[in-house]
């Protein structure tokens, strides 16, 4: 009995250096379940490709491009094409760059020296709704995770008390869903979702979505 066909993950590569696009395309060309079906050399061209090919599901985006930068592109992609999972590609992995990508809605962060094995694993994982970070990027996030002062540590021994609805919203925020999709999933209005989002930031004393997710992970509020 033959094995069932695996769904093909359609990938968009965005980089202003042709050699990078050619190199990544070459690494992925023999896979049965991953296919590079579109490329772009700028953010504006990438948005056009997404408009032309709605079946695209994973985008690998260079952060340092002339014109529209990678972070701005990822943010626009999440607003206009929320079904697409975007991963940043860069030679830099400083905390500011990584958190900018996460705040923009990025699902992962790869370094340009990534191996073929890691690249393939990253694509498959973000496609299924998970996040993926190169080892150095993950280390940067852990090393820079905000640590509360002594008085705050006492207060943070008990996690913030969240309502059942707030926990549901938090889980979906961690899954990187925009307010519009969260509203549809929970059968509530976008205004209500935004209200829950603000309450979560206030209750956890977080200043951004990245801080909120770090708090939730630290206190095991999400998996």
C-alpha positions in Angstrom: 0.0 0.0 0.0 1.5 3.3 -1.0 2.1 6.1 1.5 -0.3 9.1 1.4 1.0 12.1 -0.4 2.4 14.8 1.8 1.0 18.3 1.4 3.5 20.5 -0.4 4.7 23.5 1.5 4.9 26.4 -1.0 7.7 28.8 -0.1 8.5 32.4 -1.0 12.2 33.5 -0.9 12.8 37.2 -0.4 16.4 38.5 -0.7 18.1 41.2 -2.8 21.1 38.9 -3.4 20.5 36.4 -6.2 23.2 34.1 -4.9 21.3 33.7 -1.6 18.1 32.8 -3.4 19.9 30.4 -5.7 21.6 28.8 -2.8 18.5 28.2 -0.7 16.6 27.0 -3.8 19.3 24.5 -4.5 19.1 23.2 -0.9 15.4 22.6 -1.1 15.0 21.4 -4.7 15.0 17.6 -4.0 12.4 17.7 -1.2 9.0 16.1 -1.8 7.1 18.3 0.6 8.8 21.7 0.2 8.9 23.7 -3.0 10.2 27.2 -3.7 7.5 28.5 -6.0 8.2 32.2 -5.9 11.1 34.6 -5.3 11.4 38.3 -4.8 14.3 40.8 -4.6 12.4 43.5 -2.6 9.6 43.9 -0.2 7.3 45.4 -2.7 7.9 42.5 -5.1 7.3 40.0 -2.3 3.8 41.5 -1.6 3.0 41.3 -5.3 4.0 37.6 -5.4 1.8 36.9 -2.4 -1.1 38.6 -4.1 -0.5 36.5 -7.3 0.0 33.2 -5.5 -2.4 32.8 -2.5 -1.2 29.2 -1.9 2.1 30.4 -0.5 2.4 29.4 3.1 6.0 30.1 4.2 8.2 33.1 3.5 11.9 33.4 4.2 12.7 37.1 4.4 16.1 38.8 4.4 16.1 41.6 7.0 18.5 43.9 5.4 17.1 44.9 2.0 17.1 48.4 0.4 13.7 50.2 0.4 11.3 48.2 2.5 13.2 46.4 5.2 12.4 42.8 6.3 10.7 43.8 9.5 8.3 46.1 7.7 7.6 43.5 5.1 6.9 40.8 7.8 4.5 43.2 9.5 2.6 44.0 6.3 2.5 40.3 5.4 0.9 39.5 8.7 -1.7 42.2 8.1 -2.5 41.4 4.5 -1.7 37.7 4.3 -2.1 36.2 7.8 -2.0 32.6 6.5 1.6 33.0 5.5 4.3 32.2 8.2 7.3 34.5 7.8 10.8 33.7 9.0 13.6 36.3 9.1 17.0 35.5 7.6 20.0 37.5 8.7 23.6 37.5 9.7 22.7 39.5 12.8 21.1 38.1 16.0 21.2 40.9 18.4 18.3 41.2 20.9 16.8 44.3 19.2 16.7 42.7 15.8 15.1 39.5 17.1 12.4 41.2 19.1 11.6 43.5 16.2 10.9 40.5 14.1 8.7 38.9 16.8 6.8 42.1 17.4 6.1 42.3 13.7 4.6 38.8 13.7 7.5 36.7 12.6 7.4 33.0 13.2 11.1 32.3 13.3 14.6 33.7 12.9 17.3 31.9 10.9 21.0 32.9 10.5 22.5 32.9 7.0 25.0 30.3 8.1 22.2 27.8 8.8 22.6 24.2 7.8 20.4 22.5 5.2 19.0 20.3 8.0 18.1 23.2 10.2 16.6 25.1 7.2 14.3 22.2 6.3 13.3 21.7 10.0 12.5 25.4 10.3 10.2 25.4 7.3 8.3 22.3 8.4 7.9 23.5 11.9 6.7 27.1 11.2 4.3 25.6 8.6 2.6 23.6 11.3 2.2 26.7 13.5 5.3 26.4 15.6 8.2 28.9 16.1 11.8 28.2 15.1 15.0 30.0 16.1 18.6 29.2 15.2 20.5 28.2 18.3 22.3 31.5 18.7 19.0 33.4 18.3 17.4 31.3 21.0 20.4 31.9 23.3 20.1 35.7 22.7 16.4 35.7 23.8 17.1 33.7 26.9 20.1 35.8 27.9 18.2 39.0 27.5 14.9 37.9 29.0 13.9 40.7 31.5 14.6 39.7 35.1 12.5 41.4 37.7 14.1 43.2 40.7 13.9 41.6 44.1 10.6 43.2 45.2 9.0 42.2 41.8 10.3 38.7 42.3 8.2 38.4 45.4 5.1 39.7 43.5 5.8 37.4 40.6 5.9 34.2 42.6 2.2 33.9 41.8 1.3 34.4 38.1 -1.3 36.9 37.1 -4.8 35.7 37.6 -6.4 35.5 34.1 -10.0 34.8 33.2 -10.7 31.7 31.0 -11.3 34.0 28.1 -8.1 35.9 28.6 -6.2 32.5 28.6 -7.9 31.6 25.3 -6.8 35.0 23.8 -3.3 34.6 25.2 -2.9 31.1 23.6 -4.0 32.6 20.2 -1.7 35.6 20.6 1.2 33.1 21.2 0.1 31.4 18.0 0.6 34.8 16.2 -3.0 35.1 15.1 -4.1 38.7 14.3 -7.1 40.2 16.2 -9.4 39.5 13.2 -8.7 35.7 13.3 -8.8 35.6 17.1 -12.3 37.3 17.0 -13.5 34.7 14.4 -12.2 31.7 16.4 -13.7 32.9 19.7 -16.9 34.4 18.2 -16.3 37.9 19.7 -15.6 41.3 18.2 -12.2 42.6 17.3 -12.8 45.4 19.8 -13.2 42.8 22.5 -10.1 41.0 21.5 -8.1 44.3 21.6 -9.6 44.9 25.1 -8.4 41.5 26.3 -5.0 42.1 24.7 -4.6 45.4 26.7 -5.8 43.7 29.9 -3.2 40.9 29.4 -0.4 43.5 28.9 -1.5 45.3 32.1 -2.0 42.3 34.3 1.4 40.9 33.3 3.2 44.2 33.4 4.4 43.6 29.8 5.2 46.4 27.4 5.0 44.3 24.2 3.7 41.0 22.8 7.3 39.6 23.1 7.3 40.5 26.8 3.8 39.0 27.2 4.8 35.7 25.6 8.0 35.6 27.7 5.9 36.1 30.9 3.4 33.4 29.8 6.2 30.9 29.2 8.0 31.8 32.4 4.8 31.2 34.4 3.7 28.2 32.3 0.5 30.0 31.2 1.0 28.6 27.7 2.8 25.5 26.4 
